[in-house]
């Protein structure tokens, strides 16, 4: 079988390859941002503060800490200090708060395990405290401050940003493929003289461009994937060749898979459009 890339100008192939690489890299970056946003939101949802109402004094706090050690969904619990309370109030309220201004606290910070949305983790923890004779309320991180709701906006922006960038790269691939049709203009003219229809002539050029786009997109996607792996090894603490497979989800590979397919479709469409135009012009002249 004849090499599909024989006779192809290197500059055009490299243009398609780098466009596919850029689109795949943008998609991988969007996936990374999406996963970071999800992780941030999970950490926010896993944080809560237990306010001990009764018994009063240090006895109530000690009883609550003992109960929380056995409570469902609780990973860790630590009594809140005045310094920690001042930091949280400054972060949530925006105004500087001094630890000296903080009154005696009856608060315990807890970290919870991820639970489905249908599970009332706060209610389960409150019930567990009540069984130990502690009256308390569980206060989740405020939704209006400390980055509440930001994760959803970040995920949406990353998704649509990657899609828009991919479409721009697709337009570049399509316009570049029209150059291939221009270099095959004589072939289109000969096919027109031999009686080939516009669809037949355009399809011949489109198939050649689509194969070129497929190969270029495959190389560009693989290079983007290798670059992403290198970044992960450099940035993520403890990442290694053994741990990376467990860290990568199947959906993370979507940009790499989409790169050759998108490049093939865009290149084929651009070449087909130009070849059809040349065929129509040749038919009028003939």
Secondary structure, DSSP 8 states (H G I E B T S, - for coil): ---TTTT--HHHHHHHHHHHHHHHHHHHHHHHHHHHHHHHHHHHHTEEEEEEEES-HHHHHHHHHHHHTTSTTEEEEEE--HHHHHHHHHHHHSS---GGG-----EEEEEE----TTS-HHHHHHHHHHHTT-EEEEEE--TTSTTTTHHHHHHHHHHHHHHHHHHHHHHHHHHHHHHHHHHTHHHHHHHHHTT--HHHHHHHHHHHHHHHHHHHHHHHHHHHHHHHHHHHHHHSTT--HHHHHHH--GGGGHHHHHHHHHHHHHHHHHHHHHHHHHHHHHHHH-
